[in-house]
Amino acid sequence: MDNVLQMAAEHARAQEATAIHKITMRIGDMSGVSIDALTFAFDVLARDTMAAGAELLIEPVKARCRCKACAAEFTPDSPITTCPGCGAPGATLIEGREIELTSMEVS
């Protein structure tokens, strides 16, 4: 979260802003990030920065896989999955690892 706040502050300063009011992030189900821990870290680390009092919005990203055998796309129901279309084991995760700063509101 410290890196996100630093990046947000750099972009805000580049726009000659003095305050960050809102930060929006996309966090994937399979990113390994705990939303609760992220929110707690934001609240603690944003104090005494230009993001003090800012709102953190999290847009969750559901995991999506593509079957290696038939190329069908599906939402997995567990980390180890089989294709619901053809039953083949193994798939490529195509969405769900995101940890992205997508937007922010500054003044």
Secondary structure, DSSP 8 states (H G I E B T S, - for coil): -HHHHHHHHHHHHHTT-S-EEEEEEEEETTS---HHHHHHHHHHHTTTSTTTT-EEEEEEE--EEEETTT--EE--SSSS-B-TTT--B-EEEEES--EEEEEEEE-
